[in-house]
């Protein structure tokens, strides 16, 4: 049986997303169109809440990758399961991720997306585990830094469970 311990409440997450949206709009302005690219499935709640707070001139697309399978550690091998539906050439792109763990997935995605010639490409991540990073990733908009624990909730899962939790929690398996 698994046990969770709350790390960030729904209220803390909401407040931080408000702050991130203000930072993003300050950097891009109200009139600049921004394409948010959500990395499925974990980013869905963060992307949804962030999109609502950014107002007009926001478009959304999705990528889906896999590097965890059913385990709690990244395999280090990134697979693209779903690619973008539209071209990003000449667009301001904000790659929206749930968590930067080792950084290998985001490094791969940044390199891939840069070849598609966006006007700009930045990362917004709800969480980052600095102790787990194997590569340096330039996260422009970061929600929270966390210790090297496996976390679930608010879109993050373990074997497709716990995504629906309105908070972020550490997961301890018995």
C-alpha positions as a printed Julia matrix, in Angstrom:
174×3 Matrix{Float64}:
  0.0    0.0     0.0
  1.24   3.5    -0.82
  1.03   6.55    1.42
  1.07  10.22    0.39
  2.22  13.27    2.35
  1.11  16.71    1.14
  3.99  18.86   -0.12
  1.98  21.74   -1.66
 -1.71  22.43   -1.08
 -4.15  23.36   -3.83
 -4.11  26.94   -2.5
 -0.3   27.16   -2.65
 -0.29  25.82   -6.21
 -2.99  28.26   -7.3
 -1.18  31.24   -5.81
  2.1   30.27   -7.47
  0.42  29.83  -10.87
 -1.07  33.33  -10.5
  2.46  34.67   -9.95
  3.89  32.72  -12.89
  1.15  33.99  -15.23
  1.96  37.56  -14.2
  5.67  36.97  -14.93
  4.89  35.45  -18.33
  2.55  38.28  -19.35
  5.09  40.84  -18.15
  7.72  39.22  -20.4
  5.51  38.69  -23.47
  3.0   41.5   -23.09
 -0.74  41.27  -23.55
 -0.75  41.4   -27.35
  2.01  38.9   -28.2
  0.58  35.51  -29.19
  2.01  32.67  -27.17
  1.82  28.97  -28.01
  1.77  26.79  -24.91
  3.0   23.28  -25.62
  1.94  20.92  -22.86
  3.94  17.78  -22.25
  1.32  15.09  -21.67
  0.03  13.72  -19.48
  1.5   15.25  -16.34
  1.3   18.91  -17.35
 -2.44  18.91  -18.06
 -3.64  20.54  -14.82
 -0.77  23.07  -14.75
 -1.29  23.91  -18.43
 -5.03  24.29  -18.01
 -4.77  26.59  -15.0
 -1.92  28.6   -16.52
 -3.8   29.04  -19.83
 -6.88  30.43  -18.07
 -4.74  32.99  -16.24
 -2.88  34.2   -19.35
 -5.93  35.67  -21.05
 -6.15  36.33  -24.79
 -3.59  35.48  -27.47
 -2.84  32.01  -26.15
 -2.9   28.85  -28.23
 -2.36  25.31  -26.99
 -0.79  22.2   -28.47
  0.54  18.99  -26.97
  3.45  16.58  -27.07
  3.51  13.27  -25.3
  6.69  11.6   -24.18
  7.52   8.59  -22.1
 10.6    7.93  -20.01
  9.16   6.42  -16.81
  6.96   3.52  -17.84
  5.41   2.21  -14.62
  8.42   2.88  -12.41
  9.37   5.77  -10.14
 12.69   6.51  -11.86
 13.29   7.79  -15.37
 14.7    5.2   -17.76
 16.71   7.92  -19.51
 15.25   6.89  -22.88
 12.8    9.45  -24.29
 10.07   8.31  -26.65
  7.74  10.7   -28.5
  4.25   9.21  -28.33
  2.4   12.24  -29.73
  3.92  15.06  -31.76
  2.62  18.6   -32.27
 -0.39  19.2   -34.48
  0.84  22.55  -35.84
  4.07  24.19  -36.92
  5.91  26.28  -34.34
  8.06  28.1   -36.88
  8.24  31.82  -36.11
  6.11  31.5   -32.96
  6.77  32.28  -29.31
  6.64  28.84  -27.69
  6.37  28.07  -23.99
  7.01  24.41  -23.27
  4.88  23.53  -20.23
  6.12  20.63  -18.12
  4.99  19.14  -14.83
  8.44  18.4   -13.42
 12.14  18.62  -14.26
 13.63  15.46  -12.81
 16.87  14.38  -14.49
 16.36  16.93  -17.28
 17.01  14.43  -20.05
 13.45  14.57  -21.43
 13.44  18.37  -21.55
 16.92  18.49  -23.07
 15.72  16.18  -25.84
 12.53  18.22  -26.38
 14.4   21.55  -26.45
 16.81  20.23  -29.07
 13.94  18.8   -31.13
 11.82  21.96  -30.98
 14.75  24.29  -31.76
 15.12  22.52  -35.11
 11.58  23.68  -35.92
 12.65  27.36  -35.8
 10.4   28.97  -33.19
 10.72  32.75  -32.69
 11.46  31.98  -29.03
 11.39  28.85  -26.9
 11.19  28.88  -23.1
 10.21  26.41  -20.4
  7.61  26.7   -17.66
  7.72  23.86  -15.14
  5.6   23.47  -12.07
  8.31  21.52  -10.23
 12.04  20.92  -10.36
 14.26  18.47   -8.46
 17.7   20.15   -8.57
 19.39  17.22   -6.79
 18.25  14.85   -9.55
 19.37  16.94  -12.55
 21.83  15.21  -14.85
 21.78  18.08  -17.37
 21.3   21.82  -16.91
 17.9   22.96  -18.16
 17.05  26.68  -18.5
 13.64  26.87  -16.82
 12.35  30.41  -17.32
  9.25  30.01  -15.14
  9.43  27.66  -12.17
  6.69  26.91   -9.68
  8.58  25.11   -6.91
 11.91  23.4    -6.27
 11.53  20.14   -4.38
 13.78  17.51   -2.8
 14.62  14.32   -4.64
 11.36  12.48   -3.8
  8.81  10.85   -6.04
  5.75  13.1    -6.14
  2.17  12.66   -7.29
 -0.96  14.74   -7.64
 -2.02  17.73   -9.7
 -1.34  15.76  -12.9
  1.67  13.77  -11.71
  1.08  10.05  -11.47
  2.42   6.7   -10.43
  1.21   4.02  -12.83
 -1.61   6.37  -13.98
 -2.87   6.79  -10.38
 -3.0    9.96   -8.25
 -3.21  12.48  -11.15
 -6.57  13.67   -9.85
 -5.31  14.83   -6.44
 -5.78  18.62   -6.11
 -2.44  18.92   -4.29
  1.12  17.67   -4.75
  2.34  14.96   -2.39
  5.32  12.71   -1.85
  4.66   9.03   -2.39
  6.07   6.4    -0.08
  5.59   2.81   -1.13
  5.44   0.1     1.49
